[in-house]
Amino acid sequence: MALAGATVPQIAAIAGWKIGYAQSIIDTYMPRRRDSAAQAMNAWEAALGPSVIPLAPRRR
């Protein structure tokens, strides 16, 4: 649901969870997604400019 754009209160309401619990689930599992990590690395490299040397080849 978070990937689809639902807010934490919306997810909590649908799942019947407390807002804090829904947030903790999102905080735990969203960063573990490979595509999220790749997007974060791309944003970081773009922000630092051309002086950044990639640490490892990108796997996609």
N, C-alpha and C positions, 0 to 999 in steps of 0.2 A: 504494500500500500504506500509506503514511503517513497519507493521508486516511482510510483505513479503520481506522486505529488500531494498525497494526503498529509494533512498536518498531524502533529502528535495528538491533539485533542480529538480529532476525527478518528484516528486509529484506535485510541483508547475507547471511544464510544462504541465503535463497531465491534471491537474485541471484548468489551466488557471489563477492561483493565483500568487500573488507576493511571493517571497521566504520568506519574513518575516511573511506574513500571514500564509503560509503553516507551518512554524516552530511554530507559536503560536498555531495553531490547534493541532499539534503533542504534544507540551508541555502541553496543556490543557487536552487532552484525553488519551494519552498513560499511564500516571501514575495512572489513575483511573481504569485500568484493574486489576481485582482480581488476575490473574495469575502473572502479573508484580509485584504486591505487595508481593505475596508469594515468588517469586524468590528473591526479594530484601531481605526479612527477612531471607531466607535460606542462602544467601550469607553473610549477616551480622553475623548470628549465627556461620557460618563456620569460618569466619575471627576471631571471638573473642575466639573460642575454647570451650572446654568442661565446662568452668566456667559459661557459660550463662544459665540462667534458662528461658525457654520459657514463655512468658507472657500469652499465651492462647493456647488451643489445636488447632492444624491445622485442618482447614476445607477444604476438597478437594472433 
